[in-house]
Amino acid sequence: MSRYQFFVAMDVQPDKEALFNEVYDLEHVPELLKVPGVLRVERSRLIDGEVLIGGQRKALATEGVARYLAVYTLSSPDVIHSEAWAIAVEKGRWPEQVRPYTSNRQHLLRELIAQAAAQVS
């Protein structure tokens, strides 16, 4: 069974960050999880750091990358074109109190082609 991932990345004005996280977690995500075909939502925040590659430490490339990322796992790419999706993204405080204070928005849709998990013993 194919799965798809819709990536939504953005920055938010620092003075609106607490409201952004509150509305995203308590209103926006719960409404989108009601949309048929939305299977899972994960949110993350960008952090600076380094990675060890070929025995050398290299800085993570974070310049210009949006600070917040939401990953929506979908049953079909059509989910984000549905009427239910269009209605859900306009509910609550998001459209008027949060969206205007976001920037550097990026939207990507990908098909999941492989998945692996570590074995826990």
Order of alpha helices (4+ residues) and beta strands (2+ residues): beta-alpha-alpha-beta-beta-beta-beta-alpha-beta
